[in-house]
Amino acid sequence: MRAKPEYRNRDETEVVVLDALADRHQEGMTVFEIRSRADVTIDQIEDALAALKADGLIVVEKEDERTLILPDEDVVGPETSEDEASLLQKVRRLLPL
């Protein structure tokens, strides 16, 4: 899964974090799990999480001794979007086959 297109115009780190969270939107992720999926520093993740939380795009839950971060339901989008259609798919739509 990926974040919906309307959330993709944010800071690059925020989009990476949202995409990682969208992949595991039902079970959530810890900061270290996000770090393993995103090629950014812990400081960048911390800043991105603060901005996303301030905008209401993520939810933070405490589960036993773990802190889980989940994306808001409205953030999670389809597997692919129209903008990301492959060149072959675009050609197929244009040609009457």
matplotlib code that plots the C-alpha trace (Angstrom):
import matplotlib.pyplot as plt

x = [0.0, 1.0, -0.2, -2.9, -1.8, -3.1, -0.5, 2.4, 3.2, 4.7, 8.3, 10.2, 10.9, 7.2, 6.1, 8.6, 7.3, 3.7, 4.3, 6.1, 3.2, 0.6, 2.3, 1.5, -1.5, -3.4, -0.7, 1.3, 5.1, 7.7, 10.2, 12.9, 10.7, 10.1, 13.8, 14.5, 12.0, 13.1, 16.5, 16.6, 18.1, 16.3, 16.4, 14.6, 12.1, 11.5, 10.9, 8.6, 6.6, 6.2, 4.9, 2.6, 1.1, 0.6, -1.4, -3.4, -2.1, -0.8, -2.0, 0.4, -0.7, 1.0, 0.8, 2.4, 5.9, 5.9, 4.8, 3.1, 2.6, -0.4, -1.5, -4.9, -7.4, -7.8, -4.1, -3.9, -4.5, -4.6, -1.6, -0.9, -2.2, -3.1, 0.1, 2.3, 0.9, 3.6, 4.5, 3.1, -0.2, -0.5, 0.2, -2.4, -5.0, -4.2, -4.2, -7.3, -6.2]
y = [0.0, 3.6, 6.9, 8.5, 10.9, 14.0, 13.3, 12.8, 16.5, 16.6, 16.6, 13.6, 12.0, 12.4, 10.6, 7.8, 7.4, 7.4, 4.8, 2.5, 2.9, 2.3, -1.0, -2.1, 0.0, -2.5, -3.6, -0.4, 0.0, 1.1, 3.9, 1.2, -0.7, 2.5, 3.1, -0.3, 0.4, 4.0, 5.1, 8.1, 9.0, 8.7, 12.5, 12.8, 10.2, 12.1, 15.3, 13.7, 12.0, 15.2, 17.0, 14.1, 13.9, 17.7, 17.4, 14.5, 12.0, 9.4, 7.9, 6.8, 4.0, 2.4, -1.4, -3.0, -1.6, -0.8, 2.4, 1.8, 4.3, 3.9, 6.0, 7.6, 5.6, 8.4, 8.3, 4.8, 4.6, 2.0, -0.1, 2.0, 5.3, 6.5, 8.6, 5.5, 3.4, 1.8, 3.0, -0.2, 0.3, 3.8, 2.7, -0.1, 2.5, 4.7, 1.9, 0.1, -3.5]
z = [0.0, -0.4, 0.9, -1.2, -3.9, -2.0, 0.8, -1.6, -1.9, 1.6, 2.6, 1.1, 4.5, 5.5, 2.3, 2.9, 6.5, 5.4, 2.7, 5.3, 7.7, 4.9, 4.1, 7.7, 8.4, 10.4, 12.8, 13.0, 13.3, 15.9, 15.1, 14.6, 12.2, 10.2, 10.3, 8.8, 5.9, 5.2, 4.2, 6.5, 9.8, 13.2, 13.5, 10.1, 11.2, 14.4, 12.6, 10.1, 12.8, 14.7, 11.6, 10.6, 14.2, 14.3, 11.0, 12.3, 9.8, 12.2, 15.5, 18.3, 20.5, 23.5, 23.6, 26.6, 26.5, 22.8, 21.1, 17.8, 15.1, 12.7, 9.8, 9.9, 7.9, 5.3, 4.5, 3.1, -0.6, -3.3, -4.3, -7.3, -8.7, -12.1, -12.2, -11.7, -14.5, -16.5, -20.0, -21.4, -19.6, -21.0, -24.6, -24.2, -23.2, -26.2, -28.9, -29.8, -29.4]

ax = plt.figure().add_subplot(projection="3d")
ax.plot(x, y, z, "-o")
ax.set_aspect("equal")
plt.show()
